[in-house]
Amino acid sequence: MASVRRTFTLPEAVSTELDDEVPNRERSAFIARSLERALQERKREKLLKLLDTLPRKANPEGLRSEDVLREIRDTRANDILDASSR
């Protein structure tokens, strides 16, 4: 993976702790891994919020979550098709 040089400003306490805890030659990899985890967590939180916006339906016995999601997807696809034909 190609690397890109970036410049960031950190609070002094964070910078000092980073210097104390992570050897100089390991800092870029440490920061890259930390940012990757933070970005994945942010995406996870967005997806959880999206799930909260999905319409809630009664779950009749035997209805699987895949079926509910498929129905929602199909309904939205039909709505989009209907809107585009107007």
Secondary structure, DSSP 4 states (H G I P E B T S, - for coil): -----------HHHHHHHHHHS-GGGHHHHHHHHHHHHHHHHHHHHHHHHHHHSPP----TT--HHHHHHHHHHHHHHHHHHHHT-
